[in-house]
Amino acid sequence: MRFKLYPFFILLTCFLTSWGCTDKSKTGELRFTKIDASHSGIDFNNEIIEDDSLNFYHNEYVYIGSGVGVGDFNKDGLQDVFFGGSQVESKLYINKGNFEFEDVTLAAGITNTEWITGVTVEDVNQDGWDDIYLCVSHFSNPNQRKNLLFINQGTAELKFVESAEAYGLADTGFSTNAAFFDYDKDGDLDMYLLNHKLFDPQPNRIVRIDTSGLASSSDKLFRNEGGAEHPIFKNVSLEAGIREDGYGLGIVISDINQDNFPDIYVANDYLSNDYLWINNGKGGFENQISAATRHQSFSSMGVDIADINNDLLPDIGVLDMMPNTNERKKMMTLGFSPDKYDMQRRAGYHHQYSRNVLQVNQGSPTGNIPVFSEIGQLANISETDWSWSILFADFDNDRWKDIHVSNGLGKDLTNSDFISFTSEELSKQSFFGGSFENSVSQEEVVNWTKELDKFGSVSKENFLFVNDKNLNFLDKSEILGNGEKSVSQGAAYADFDNDGDLDLVVNNMNQKAFIYRNELRGSVQDSTNNFLKVNLEGLKGNLNGVGSKIVVFSGDDTQIFEETSTRGYASSVDKRIHVGLGELQMVDSLKVLWSSGKVSVLKAIKANQELFIKESEAVSVGFEPLLKKATPIFQAMVSEQFQAHQEKIFSDFSRRRMQPQKYSQLGPAMAKADVNGDGLGDIFIGGSKGQESTIYIQNSKGEFTKSSLSGSQKNEDLDAVFLDIDKDGDQDLITVGGSTELPTSGQQSVLVYLNDGKGNFDISENHFPRDFKIFSSTITAKDIDNDGDEDLFIGGRLDNTIFPGSPESFLFENVDGKFKDVTPADLSRIGMVTDAVCLDFDEDGLQDLVICGDYMELEFFKNTNDGFKRFTQETELTGNHGWWRSLKLADIDQDGDLDIVAGNFGENSKYHVTAENPAYLFAKDLDNNGTQELMPAYFIKNLKGEFKLFPDLSRDQFAEQTPKIRQYYAKYAAYSNASMSDVIDHFGRNEMLELRCDYLGTAWFENLGSGKFTRHELPKEAQFAPVNAIEVADLNSDGFPDLILAGNEYHTEVSTGRSDASYGTVLLNENGKGWSAVPSYLSGLYLIGDVRSMLLLNNGKNLLFGVNNALPAYFSLSANK
């Protein structure tokens, strides 16, 4: 291996020129300077000139642009740049130093008139010199679509020779990009070719997924067969299992499951599923996208893979087209509906949503397929408008990978007013499915093109997100080119001036390319924001060490990198691995896990140098996983002994289009008690309407025997409680529930079951006031009057007839087994209640009440000699209006009193609410039909950069409820500028219901004594999804209670998308001073679906989860825990 310390004189000229002066006072601050073409010499402009035959109508992909590739083509130590051209010729620029480049395209023998999409830089013939592979598309004639391979001749005067035919790589498909990698581990580089369709007037129509592998848009896998003079590649797609078709726009290679075989992620545009091709190690691949992810982006574009949270697991970022400003959101036609969404799912398409996704790797809890939690909204990167390239890289050298996003589009194709202008049939079919009219005249095409020109391009600022080290990214786009707008597609990073930080180059459409100098490091001697640069010198066949991993160890901190240059969109990045070190002057060790299986280890490495590591000096070792195997906290047990919860299909949204979620799928309820007096815990599991609820009697072996509850099938049980109603010494049962699928209000009777002492239950009547019915999902039993029996609180979940108005809740006093209504007035309609607990929070010997719910604060009611009094204000808690789901009591800080753990909706949504910028739900009967229309709203940034309250409804969604909105806003553009206040003014404010939400975090509330509480937010991992169930146990025997959280919400309104990122969360209590989240592969929890309930059984040895419309999930605590 070789080491290269950067001498100061290499960059001396950079610091002597006025354009490159660096303010020393700002050393260590991340800033970028755009280098003007007059200095850089890079004047490349991917100009598209449209005419009657070249436009969006004939080929929407005319706007997909082209990529950019980086490589040291003349081996002078400086990274050069190749730009792909669409209508214009591609260009090669040689780096002369000092951010000056020279166009050597013609001199180097590179000529092309093809429509170039992807640019891949790799040493294809393994002679030590970077070659250039170009993907070609657009033309209908296949002879004009032959991909190109320019082989570097390695001569003193830079020369290339086009040789794709000779290498077997002159493919004539509609190609987007290519990636070279050694998929079969035979020591040479193979190639995956990403393809798309040229133009389909119905790209989002629901069709049977083509798995023949013969479609024009099917991707291809080429195996390197070797050769006497150079490699020859053979198409082995079918035998390798690469068979599904798609609209490929992004590809990246990564060992996703860390078995030392490279896997493939393919981002597909439109309705097509993305692919996660897992390498089976036998020469084939299996698509595991549905097994590994819970949902994906809809119009997937660029993709990158890197470890964004430094846990040694590769994470995935994929781009889409969701705007980040209100005007653009309201002007974009996306075309979602619940019925179409359900049809897509039945046809085999994955759950898909129009926004960027960030898939955080949770490891492989059950095998070799990793599972991912999608947290793009929580991480603040989900909305970057019409986006193309995503690049993960450490731009500020702080050891955490940041994100660059390129975006923009040549024409505003999804502008709703434009689509409204064109014929309704064409517009809907062209973009959103249906039959297409082929007989449209050329004159109409010209007219539509002229109309589209009025709306201009989607010219946007590129985005730069800085990693905030807590699964969050800060938008720092203003430091990137001073907010200059562009239509940008391909992008790449490289250290062009070799000063130890990463610079950027971007290929623009109809605008000169951008090249940015990173001003982070004032010189190579800077002692802050340190770095390492790693060059891999592999063996013949894979000289660049493609597919190798680099792991850097610094104390307890680790970083991992993979050698693969095809990233983002249609582009290739600097092959040198760039390692940010922050203030570290030295790293403990650096390990190279070569693709061949060999290992190199360096120790005590000084910062700010370039390393050259040779595979020839590496040692052969057996395969060792990066993450050492450990016994998880919980282990899955067989759960088939329990009955599966079964829901009937019911469409809530057909009744009330814009309600936030389904309220017909809130079960199952669960409760536990020793119902037969044998000292063992038995279980109640509620059924849905039409399905009997069940009692499970446990035996001494831990096995359960099922006993159905007669008469329970008429109800939808959502909560239950065991108590001794008749004072005969055994545990009786009360169940509550309801559903929007039930008639009118959705209410049902409260059922009382009396126990014969042997675990046999019969319905008993006349315990509640006559005709008492309620839609409830919470019932709590506690002795509130200290008379020796248990009284009840039953919270009202909702009332269909007045939703989202507050239903009635009830407080009942137990009088000899009869329940007397003692509900105080200010408790009766407190809100849409989801859970309640009783505790003596003011230490006066009486049980008080705490309630939570949708659009509610945590409400505190003090038990007094004169009934329950509202006490919320006295707790001194503020800013707690949430979408609360669950409550649990525990002495978290071990100070002798009970604290409250509260499960909320979580922070992984578009609603980034605060006390200053809450979300609202307005409701009013706008059309006098007897039903309240829902008008959700939240604070959204407008084009001026101001956050204002805007409707969370498109004009079309609003019109589905109230067609009158079209009278007030005839054009989509007018509606896009309308604030929520403007809309309300049209309908009048009288009788308008207003609910607010200003806090969505799951938290624990510390009991300070005397009825005072303070809020502590739980870690980010607890915010991934709604928390519907909470249990408390000391899992590591340190004397402090730990938390087990579970939830999700799969049944949300489709344009918002389901909340599904939780697999169950274990938080270890750090002596009452903080929390440590346990990764899924170490917790052992792997819960898919809506977990609605949870029980800790057998003194904490077992854990049972109630999952909506599925079998319960059953776990045991590992023996050594």
N, C-alpha and C positions, 0 to 999 in steps of 0.2 A: 504494500500500500504506500501511497505517497501523500504528503501533506503540502498544502500551498498556502502560505501566509500572504495576504494581500499587501504589497508595498504601496506606499502613499503615492509614488510618482505615477503609477498607472492612471490615476484619475486626476493628476495635477491640472491638465488642461480644462477639465470639467469645472474646476473651482476658480479658474482664472477668467472664464468667459462670463459675461454679464447675465446671459440667459440662465446660467446654471448656478448662480451664487446662492448659497444656503445661509440663512440667518442662524448663526450659531446659538442664539438664544432659544431657538425652537428645535434644537436637536432632540430626538426622541419623540417628537410629535408627528403623528401620521398626517402627511399632506402629499398631494399629487400636483405636479405641474404639467400641463399639456404642452408638449413641444411643438412649436409651429412648423409647418411643412417647409417654410423658408430656411429653417435651420436643419431639420432632420432629413430633408430630401425625400421624405415619404409623402407623395402626393396622390397616392392611390385612391380612387373614387369608384366604388362599385355602382356605377350609374345605370339606371333602368329607364329606358325611353319607351313609353307605351305608344301603341297605335291601334288601328282598328282590328288588327289580328293578334296583337300581343297585349293582353290585358287580363284583368281578374276573371272575366267571364270565360275566356278560353282556358285559363290556367291560374287558379287561385295561388298556386305555389310559385307564381312569378315573383312573389314578395318574400320568399324564404331566405334570400340572401346567400351569402357564402362565408366560408370559414377563413381562418388564418393559422398558419403553422410556424413554429419556432424551432430552429436548429442551428447548430454551428456547422454550416455547410462547407466552409473552407478551413475548418479546424485551426482557427487563430485564437481561440479562447473567448470569442465574442459571439453572442447569439444573434443570428440573422432572422429575417422575416420573409415569409411567403404569403401573399394574399391571393385567395381565390376570386375569380371574376365571373359574373353571370353573363351579361351582354358584352362586357369589356374583357380584354385579355388579362390573364393572371400575371402577377408581378413578383419578382424576387429581388429583395433588397439586402445587400451585404452591409453588416455593421462595421463601420470604420472607427468606432470609438467616439466618445464625447457626444453621444446621441446623434451622430451623423451617419446617414445610410446612403448607399449608392445603388441605383437601379441597374442590375446586371442581367436582366431577363434575357434579352436577345443575345448578349455576349455569351451567356451560359447555355445557349441552345434550347431555351424553353420557349416554345410557341404553341399557342392553342386558341382555337375559336369555339371550343366547346363551352357549354353552360356548366360552370363548376359549382358544386355545392360544398363537399367536404374536402378538407386538406389534412392529410396524415403524413407526419414526418417520422420516418423510421429507417434504420439500416436494413433494407429488405434483403440485399444480397450478401450481407455479413462481411463486407470488406473494410469496415471501420469508418465508412463515410455515410452521412445522412442522405437518404433518398426521399423522394416526394411522391406520394400516391394521391391522385385526385379523383374524386367521385363526380360523375357527370349525370345530368338529368335534363328535363325540360322538353327536349325534342321528341316528336313522335316517331321519327325514323331511328331505329335501333343503331344504325351505323354511325349516327351522330351522338350516340350515348355511350360509346365505349369508354370505360374508365381508363385513366392514364397513369403510367408509372414512369417517372423520370429517375433514371439511375445515375447517381453521382459517379463520375469517372475517376475521381480522386487525383486529378491532375493539378499542377501548379496553377494553371489558368482554369478556373472553375468551369466545368462542362457537365451537361446532363444529356442522356440519350433516352428517348421514350421507348419503353420495352415491355409494356403491359401484355401484349400478345404472347411474347416469348415466355413470360412468367406464368401465363394462364390466368391473368387478372384483368383482362380487357372485358369485364362484364358489361352487358348492355341493359341491365335493369335500370330502374329509376333510383339511383343511389344517393344517399345523404351523407354517409361517412363510413369510415372503416377503422378497425382496431386490430393491431397485430399483437398476438399473445401465444403462448405455448400451452394450448388447451390439453394436449395429450401427453405432456411431460416427456417428450422424446428429445428435448434439447434444441429444437428449432422453432421458428416463429410461424404460426398459422395466422389466419385472418378471418375476422367476422365482418361481413358486409351488410350495412344497414340500408334498407330500401323503403321507398314510399310509393304511393300511387301518384300518377301525374295529375289527374283531376277526376274527381267523382262528384257529380252534381248532388249526390245524396250521401255524403260521407258519414252522417250520423244516423242513417236508417238502421233499423234493427234487423240484422240478417244472421243466419247461422255462421258461426265462426269457422273460417276455412282452415282446416288442419291438414290439408293435403300436402302442403309444402310446395305446391306448383303454381300458386297465385303469383301474378306479376309483382305484387308488393311483399312477397315472402322474403325474409332475410336469408342470407346464405353464409355457410361456413366453408372456408377453404382450408384444406389440410396441406401443409408443406410436405411434398413428396421427395424433397431433395433434388439433386441433379448434378451432372458432371461439372458444369460450368457455373450454374446458378440455380437457385430454387425454382421448382415448378409446383404450382398450386392446383389442387383438385377439389372440385365441389363435392363435399360429403354431407351436405345439409340433411338429406333424408335419413341416412344411416345414423346420423348424430342426434336425430329427433328435433331438428330445427324446422318446424312445419307450420306454425301459425302465421297468418298474414297480418299486416298492420300498416300504419302510417309512420314509419320510423323517423324520428327527428333527433333523438339523443341516444348515445351509447357510452358506457364506461365499463371497463373490466376491473373486477375486484374479487378477492377471495372472501366472499360474503360470509360463508359458514366456517372459514378458517380451518379447512381440512387440507390445505396446501395444493388445492386444485382451483384454478381461476374460474370464476363465475361471471355472468354477463347480466347487466341491467340494460334493458331497452325501453326508452320512452317513446310511446306511440301517440300521435295526434288523434284528435276526434274521439269517436266512441271506442276505438280499438283498445283492448287491455294493454297495459304495459306488460313486459315479460321480465321475469326474474329466472334466468336460465341457470339452474344449479347443476354444476358439473358432477356427474356420477362417478368420475374416476375411471370409467371404462370406455371412454371415447364418446360418450353421449351426454345429453342435457335433458333436464326436466323442468318445465315451467312451474315455479312454486309461488307465483305472485299472490294468489289468493290464500295460500297457507301462511305466507310470511307477513303479509300486510292486511290490515283491516279495510283500508280504502286507498285510493290513489288519486292523482290529479286527472282531470277529464281530457283536456287538450294538452297532453304532455309534450314538452318541447326539450329543452336542454336538461342534462343530468350530470351530477358529479357525485363521487363517493369519497368520504374521508371521515376520520374520527374527530367529530366536532366537540366532544366532551372529555377527551383524553382518558377513555376507559378501555382502550385497546380493541374496541369493536367498531367496524366500519358502519357509518351512517350514510343515508342517501338523501340527496336533495334533488327535487324535480320541479321544473317550472311550468306555469300555466299562463293565464291571461287576465286574472282578476285585477281591475284597477284599484288604485289606492286613493282616489278622489271621488267625491259624491257625483259630480257631473258625469265623469266617465262611467261610473257604475250604472247610473240611470240611463245612459245612452247605449250601453252594450246589450245586445240581444243574446241571451244564453239559452232560452227555450226549455227550462226544466218544468216538469209537472209530475205529481205523484204517480199518475197512471203510467206515464212513459217510463219513469224510473223503475217501476215494478216490472214492466215488460222487459226492460234491459236486463234486469237481474234474472228473470226466468229464462232469457235467451243465453245466459252464461257469461254476461259481462260483469266485471267487478264493480264494487261500489266506487263511484267516481264523482269528484267535485271540482268545480272550476276555480281552483286556487293553487298556489305553490304548496308543495308538501315537503316536510322535513321528517324523514323516517329515522327515528332513533332506535338503534339496535339494542334489544334486550337480551341477546344471547339465544341459546338454544335449550330451552327448559326440558324439551321432551325428545330430542333427537338431533339430527344434523341440519334441520331447517331452522334458521334464526327467526325470531318474531320481532316486529317493529312497532313502536308507538309513534303515531304521526302527530307532531307537535308544532307544525309550521305556524299556526296562529299564536300559540303561546310564545314561540320564539321570535315573533314579530317580523317574519319574512314571507308571509303568505300572499301579500298583495304588491306586485311590482308591474302591473299592467301587462301588455303583450310582450312576453319575455322569451328570450332565446337561450342565452348562455348563462350557466351558473358555474362559478369556480370557487372551490374551497381552497384557501391559502392563507398563510400567516403574514398578512401585509404589514402588521406593526411589530412583528418579531417578539410577541409576548408569550409565546408557547401555545397560543390558542388560534385555531383556524377561523379566518374571517370569510366573508362572502362577497364576490362581485357578480352583478347581474347586468346583462345587456338587454335592451328592449327597444320596442318601436315596430311600426309596420308601415309599409309603403302607402297603403290606403286604409281608411277606416271602414273595413268591410262589415263589421258588426254594428255599425251605427244604426240605431233603431229607426230614425227618421228616413235614412236611405232605404232600409229594407221595407219600410212602409210605402215608400214612393214606388218601388218596383212592383210588379204584379205580385199579388199575395202568393200565388202558386209558386212562382219562381223563387221568391225570397225564402219561403219555408222549405222548399225542396232543396234548394241549392246549399242551404246551410244546416237545415235541421230535419231532413228526412221527408219521404213521400215520393210521389211520382213526379217526373221532371218533363217539362215541355221542351221538346227538341226543335220545334219549328219556329223558334223565336227569330225574328228578322234581324239582319245586320243593322238596320236602322235603329231598332230598339236597343241593341247592344251599344251602339254609339251614344244614344240618349242616356242610357244608364251610366255609361262611363263618364259622360259629362256631368251627370248629377253627382256621382261619387266624387268627382274632382272638387266639388263645392265643399265637401267635408274635410278635404285635405288628408294628410298623413297622420298617423299616430306617432308623433315625434315627442320623445320623452327623455328625461334625464336618466342616465344609467344609475344603478344603485350600488352603494357600498355599505355593507353591514359589518360592524366590528363586534367580535365575540365578547360578550360581557361575562363569560366564564360561569354562568349559572343557567344554562339552557336558554339563553336570551341573547338577542343581537340588537345592537343599537344602530339606527339608521344614521350614517355619517356621510350620506351621498353628497352633501354640500362641499366636502373637501375634494371631490372628484370632478375636476374640470369646471368648478364654479357653476354647476347646474346647467351646463350647456345641453341643449336638447338635440336629439339625433334619432335616426332609425339605425340601430346597431344590432348586428347579429353575431358573427363569430368573434371570439375574444380569446386571448391567451396571456399568461403571465410569464415573465422571464426577468432575470437580473441583467438588463442590457448593459449597464455600466459597471457591473461586478463590484458594487459597493456594499453588498450584503443585505439588500432589501429587494423586494419584488416589484418590478415595474409592470406596466400593462400596455397591450396593443389591442385595438378594436377595429374590426372591419365594418364600415358603415355603408348604408345604401344612400345614393344620391348626395353624398357628402364625403369629404376627405377623411381618410382613416385617422383614428386617434392613436397617439402614442404618449403615454404618461410616464413621467419620471417620479418615482417614489422619493420624497425628500426626508424620509425617516432618519436616515443616517447621514450626517454631515460629511463624514469621511469613513474610511475603513478602520480608522483607529478609535472610533467612538466606543466608549465602554458601556453605554446603555443600549438596550435593545440589540443584544448580541445575536450571533447566528452561527450556524455551520452550513456548509454546502457539501453535498455528498455526490460524488461521481462513482458509478458502478462500472467496473471493467470485467464483464463476464467472459465466459468461454465462447469459442467459435460456435455459431448457431444462435447465440443469444448474447451478443457482445455488450448490449446495454443493460443486461440483467433485468429484462422486462418481466414483471410479475413478482420480483423480489420484494421483500418487506424490510424496512429499516425501523428498528425500535430504539428509542433514546431513553435512557434512565438517568434521572436526576433526583436523588433522594427518593421520596415517595411518588414523585411525578413521573409520568411516562408519556411518550408520544410515539405514534406509529405512522408510517408512510408506506405507500405502495408505488413501485416504479411502473407507471403506465402514463403515456403522454396524451392519449386521446381522451379529452375531457370537455365538459361544457356543451358546446354546440358546434359541430362540424370543424373542430379545431384541434390543434396539438400544442401542448405547453412545453416549457423548458424541461428537459429530461433530468437535469440536476435536481436532486432532492434538496429543498430549502427548509432548514430547521431553525425556527425562531427560538431564542434562549432567554429572552427578557434580560434580567440583570445577571444571569449566571455567567461566571467567567470560565467555568469548566463543567463538563458533564461527567457523571460517574462512569458510564459505559455506553457504548453504541453497538448494537447487534444487527448484522445483516443476515436475514434468512433468505438465502438465494433460492430462486425458483427451482433449481436442481435438487434442493434439499440440503445443500451444504450450509455451513454457518461460519461467519466471521465475527470476531468480537474485538472491539477496541476499548481501552480503559483510560480513564483520566485524560480526557481530550480537552484541550484548551479551545476557548471560543474564538470566533472570527477567523476561520480558516476554511480552506477548501480541501476536502479529503478525496483521495483516489483509492478505492478499495478493490482489490483484485480477487476474483473468484478462485484463481489458481492457488491462492494462499489460504483458502478456506478449508475447513475440516468437514468430513462427512459424519453426520450424526443421525440417529433415528428421529422420526417425526415427533416433535414435542409441541403440544398445543400452547398457544400464547397465554391462555387463561387456565391456570392450574385447576384440575378437578377438585371440587370440594363437595361435601355432603350438604345439600340444601336444607334449609330450615324445615320445610314441609315436603312431604312426599305424597303423590297422588295415590288414592286408593280406589278400589272398584266401587262405582256408584250405581251400578245397575240394580242393586237391591232396592233402590228408591224409584218411585214412579216419576216419569218425565212430566213436567208441566206442559200443558197443551193449550194454546190459544186458538180461537177461531179467527179466520181472516175477517177483519173489519177495517174499513177505511174511515178513520176519523176525519181526514182532510176533505172528504166529499161533503161533509156537513159544515165544516168550518175550515176553509182553505188555509188560513194563516195562523191557526193556533200553533204554538211553538213545538208541540210534540203530541204523540198519541197519549190519550188517557184511558185507553181500553186495554193496555198491556202493562199494568203496574205490579203484577204479582210475580212470584208467589210469596205469600206470607209464611213465616216459620216461627215456631215458639217451642220451648222445651220445659219439661217438668218430669218428675217421677210419678207417672199416672197409676202405677199398680203397686206401689209401696215396696218394691224390691231393692231400692237404693240405687238404681241405675237411671240414667237420664233417657227419657223418651222424647219423641219429636212429633210435633204437628207440622204438616206441610199443606198449605192451601192450594186448592184447585182453581181453575178458571171457570167461567160460566159454562155449565154443561159437563163439567168434570168434577168428580167427587174429591173432596179434601180427605186427607189420610192421617191416621195416627200410626207411628212406628214404635213398636215395643222392643226395647233393647234387651238382649240376653247377656249372660256373663262372658261370652266370647266376643262381644262387641258387634254381634249380628242383629239385624232388625227384622221384625215380622210386621207386615202391613195389615192395617185394619181400616176400612173405609168408614167415613162418617155419613150415615144415611141422612138424606135431605139436604146435604151441603151443595149438591150440584146446581141448585137453583141460584146460588150466589157466586160472585167473583170475590174470593177472599183475599184481602190485601194486608191484613194484620190480625193478630190474635194474642190473647193473654190467658195464662192459666192462673186461677185463684180459687179459693175454697168459698164458693157462693153460699152453699147451704150448711156450712159449718159441720160437716160430717167427717172431717179429717183427711179428705182426699182433694185432688186438684181437678176442678171443673174448668170449662173452657168457654170463652166468648170470642166470636169472630166478627170482624167488620170488613166492609169492602165497597164495591161499586164499580161502575164502568160507563163510559160514554156510549157503549153499544146497548145499554139498558134503556128502556123507554123514558122519555121526557127528561127528568132531572138527573138520571143515572144513579139514583139512590136505591138502596136495598135494605132489607130488615137486618137488624143485629140479631145474630143467632146465639143462643145460650145452650150449652151442652152440659148436662149433669153426669158426673162420673159415678159408677157403681162401686168404686174402690178397687176394681180389678182391671181398669183401663177400658171399660166398655162405656160408650157415651150415647146418650139420647137427648134429642132436642127437648128443651123445657121452655114453656111460654109464660107470659104475664110477668116478666121481670122488669120490663121497661114500660113507660107510658104507652097507651094504646096508639097503634098506627105509627110508632116511631120508626122512621127510616132515615138513612144518612148515606152519603157517598164519602167514605172515610178510608184513609190508609194508615191511621195510627190510633191505637187504644193503649192507655197506660193505667195500671192499677197501683194504688198506694193508699195507705190509711191516712187520709187528710184530716180526720177529726179525732184521731187517737182513741177510737172506741173498740179497736181490736179486729175490725174487719177492713177489707180493702174496698176503696171507692174507685171511681173511674173518671178519667178524662177521655173523651172521644172527639178527635179533631175532624172538622169538615174539610175534605180535600177539594171538592168543587161541586157546583150545581149547574148542570147543563143549561138550565133555563135563564141563568143570569151571568154565566161565565163571561169575563173573568172577575165578576163581583164575588164578594166574600160569602161563602155558604155558612150555615150555622155550625158552631161547635158546642159541645155540651160537657158540663161537669155534673157528675151524678154522685150522690151520697148513698151508700149501701145501708139500707134499713131492713134488716132481717131478710136479706136476699132479694129485696125489691130495690130498684134504683130510682131515687128521687132526684128530679132536676133541680140543681141549686146553682145554675149558671149565672154569674154576674153579667150585667149588661155589656160591660166593655170587653168581655171575653166571648160573648155570643157570636159576633161576626168579626173576629179578629183578623181573618185572612184565609188564604188557601193553605191550610195546615198540612204539613208533611210528617212531622214528628214532634214528640213531647217527652220530657223527663221530669221526675220529681226529685227534689233535694231540699234540704234545709239550708238555703243559702245565706240566711241571716242569723243562724244559730240560735233560734228561739224555741227549738223543740218541735216545731210544726213543719210539715212537708209543704214546700212551695212548688211552683210550677214554672217550667221554662218551655216555650213553644217556638217552633220555626216553621217556615213555609215559603211559598213562592211570592216574590216581591214583598217579603216581610223582613222586619228586623227580628233578631232574637227577642222574643217578648217574655218578660219576667212578671210573674204574678205572685205577690206575697200573701201567704196564708195568715189571716188575722182572726181575731175572735168575732169579727163582723163580716166574715167571708173573705174571698180573694180580691185583692186590690192590685191594680196595675202598678208595676214597680220599675218598669224599663228605664225611665228617666233617671231614677235614683242609682242605677248601676254605673252611671257615668260612661256608658258605652255609646258611641256615635258612629255614623257611617257604616251601618251594618245591614242595610236593606239588600237582601240577596235572593238567590234562588235556592234556598236551603233545602236539603234532602234528608238529613239524618242527624241525630244527637246521641252522644254516649257520655256517661259519667266515669271519671277516674281521677285518682289523686296523682296527677302527672308529675308534680314537683315534690311529692312526698312530704308535704307540710302539714298533713293531718286533715285537710278538707277536700271536698270533691270539686274538681275542675270539670269543664265541659268541652268535649271534642265535637265539633260541628262540621258535618259534611255539606259542602256547597256544590254549585255547578262546576267550579273549577275555572281556570284562567285560559284554557286552551280553546278559545272561540274568538270570533271577530269582535266581541263585545269587551273592549278593554276599558271597563268602567272605573270611575273614581267618584269621590264625593262631588267634585266640580263638574264632571262629565258623566252623569249616570245614563243608564238605558231606561227607556220608558215603554209602557204599554198603555195606549189610549184606546178606549172602547166606547162606542155609541151606536145606536140603531140609526144608521145613516139613510136608509131607504124605507124606513117605517114598515119593515116586514116582521117585526117582533123579535128579531135576533140582533144582538150587538155585533157590529163589525169591528175587527181588531186592526189597530194601527200601531205596530211596534216602531220604535224610533231609537236611534242612538247618535252619538256625536261622531261625525265623519269629517275628515279634512276636505275642504273645497279647493278649487284651483288656485285660490289666493293663499293657500296654506293655513287658513283659519279653520278651527274645529267648531262646527255648528250642529245643532240638532236637526237631523234630516230623517225622513221616513225610511224604515227598513223594508221597503216594498218597492218593487219596480212599478212602473205605470200599468203594465199588463196585470201584475198580481193585484194591484189595487182595483183595477177594473173588473176582475173576476168577482170581487165582493160588491163593488159599487160602480156600475158603468158610468155613473154621473161624473166620475173623475175626468173622463175624456172631454166633457163639456168645459171644465175649468182649465184643462191643459190639453189643447188640441194637438200639440207637438210634444214629442219626447224631450226636445231641448228645453221647452218651457218648464216641464215637470222636473227636469234635472236641476233647475235653479231654485226650485220651491223648497223652502224650509218647512219643518213640521208645523211651525206656527202659521205659515201661509196656508197650508192645507187645512188645518183646523179652522182657520177663519172662514173658509168656504162653507164648512158644514155647521159652524156655530159651536160655541163653547158650553152652552147650557146642556146639562145632563151628560157631560163628557166625563167618563171615568178615567182617572189618571193613576197609574201605578209606576213606581220607580225602583230601580236596582242600582246600588252604588258600590257593591262589594261582592265579588264572586269567588274569593279564595276560601279553600277549606282551611280551618284554623282551630286552635284550641284557646279557650277563654280561661285565664287564670283567675281563680277565686282568691280575692285579696282579703276576704272577710267582711263582715258587716254589710253584705249585699253588694259589694263593689267587685267589678271584674275588669280585666284588661285583655285585649286580644293579641294573640301571637299567630302569625301565619305559618303554616306548615311548609315543608320544602317543596320545590318545584314539582318533584315526582308525584306529590299529592294533588297537584293541580291539573294533571293530564286529562281528567275526565270527571264527570259528576260522581260524587261519593254517596252511594245509596245505603251503605251498610258499614258499620264500624264495630270492631271487637278490640278488646284490651287484654294483653297477657304479657307476663315477663318472659320473653322468649330466650333471653341470654342469661337469665339467673343473676342479674346484677342488682336486684332489688328495686328497679324502676320499671314502671309499666310501659310496654311497647305497644305500637298500634298496628292493626291490620285493617286496611281500607279496601273497599271494593265498590264497583258501580258500573259506569257507562250509561249512555242513553242512545240506543240504536234507532229509536223510532221518532226522530226529529223531522221537522219540515225539510223537504229535500233540497231546497236551494241553500239552506244553512248547512246541511250535512250532519251526519250522526257523530256523536261524541263516543269514540270507541278505543281510546288510547290506553286504557287501563287493563292490565292483566291481573290486577290485585297488587296492592302496595304494602310492603312491610317497612315501617319506620322504627328504628331502634332509638330508644330514649337515651340521650347522653347526659345522664345525671340531672335531668330536669332543666338543662341549659341549652339544649338543641336537639337536633334529630339527624340520624344517618339513614338515608334511603338504601335499601338492599336491592340490588338488581334482580330481575326475575329469575335468571339462571341460578342465583344463590338463594333466593327465597323459596324457589320451587313452585311458586304459584303461577299458574297458566290458565287464566279464566277468560273465556271468550263468550261474549254476550252481555246482556243486561243483568248484572247481579243485583237482585232486589233485596236480599236478606242474607243474614249470616248468623251462625250459631257456633259458639265454642263449647265443645262437649267433653265429657270425661275428664274433668279437672284440667282442661286445656290441652289434652293430648290429641284431640281431633277437632277438625274445623269443617263445617258443612255450609256450602253456599247455595242459596236458592237462585236459580237462573231462569229468567223468563223464557217460556216456550222451549225448554231444554231439560235434560237431566240435571239434578243437583250435582255439584262438584264436591267431592269428599277427599279430605287430606288428613294425614297424621303428622304429628310433630316427630321429626327424626330422633332416633334413640339417643344420639350423642348431644342433643341440644338441651 
